[in-house]
Each structure stands twice: as C-alpha cells, then as structure tokens.
Amino acid sequence: MMQQPALAFDAPRKQSYTQKILQVFQENENVWLDADVLASHGGKYGWRTRTSEARHLLKHLGDIENRQRKAREGYTISEYRYVPK
C-alpha cells in the first residue's frame, strides 16, 4: 500500500482585528486616533472592544488614553492614543 507523503507548507495566518489595532497604536505612538481610523482596522462594530483588549495587552508597555471633545455641531468626538512607558 502506498502512502502519500505529508503535505508541509506554511499558510500565512490572517492577522486578527485586535492585532491590527495593536499595530496601529504601536505605529502611531502619542498620536490621537479617532473612531474612523480605529474602525477601519478593528472592525466597524467591534473597534471599542478590540481597543479595550489592546489596552489590556499593552498595559505593561504603556497606556492607551482616551479623550472626548464636543464638535461645533454638538456631537462628541472620541479619540485614543498609545503612550509608551
């Protein structure tokens, strides 16, 4: 009976949304990022959760800060930045 040799190849792994958010923060240290930027990398409906996860994962390396301000039109702008220690 013949046996087929094992297939050995390394398929590239897709980066998770949390990993993408981490990367965005680390590539933009001390830069305020708004929800549109974070949603484009972390998913339209999950970016807040993934930002929270990133905050937990980076806590020993730095802080993810949040600020909120009012636009002239009355809505609130929420921004985040990564500040390394």
ChimeraX attribute file (.defattr): number of C-alpha atoms within 10 A of each C-alpha:
attribute: neighborCount
match mode: 1-to-1
recipient: residues
	/A:1	3
	/A:2	4
	/A:3	5
	/A:4	6
	/A:5	6
	/A:6	6
	/A:7	6
	/A:8	6
	/A:9	6
	/A:10	6
	/A:11	6
	/A:12	6
	/A:13	6
	/A:14	7
	/A:15	8
	/A:16	12
	/A:17	19
	/A:18	21
	/A:19	16
	/A:20	18
	/A:21	25
	/A:22	22
	/A:23	13
	/A:24	18
	/A:25	25
	/A:26	16
	/A:27	11
	/A:28	14
	/A:29	15
	/A:30	16
	/A:31	14
	/A:32	16
	/A:33	18
	/A:34	16
	/A:35	16
	/A:36	14
	/A:37	15
	/A:38	23
	/A:39	18
	/A:40	13
	/A:41	21
	/A:42	24
	/A:43	18
	/A:44	13
	/A:45	9
	/A:46	14
	/A:47	21
	/A:48	15
	/A:49	13
	/A:50	23
	/A:51	21
	/A:52	14
	/A:53	16
	/A:54	21
	/A:55	20
	/A:56	13
	/A:57	14
	/A:58	18
	/A:59	13
	/A:60	10
	/A:61	12
	/A:62	15
	/A:63	18
	/A:64	21
	/A:65	13
	/A:66	13
	/A:67	11
	/A:68	11
	/A:69	11
	/A:70	10
	/A:71	9
	/A:72	7
	/A:73	6
	/A:74	8
	/A:75	9
	/A:76	11
	/A:77	12
	/A:78	15
	/A:79	18
	/A:80	19
	/A:81	20
	/A:82	25
	/A:83	17
	/A:84	15
	/A:85	8
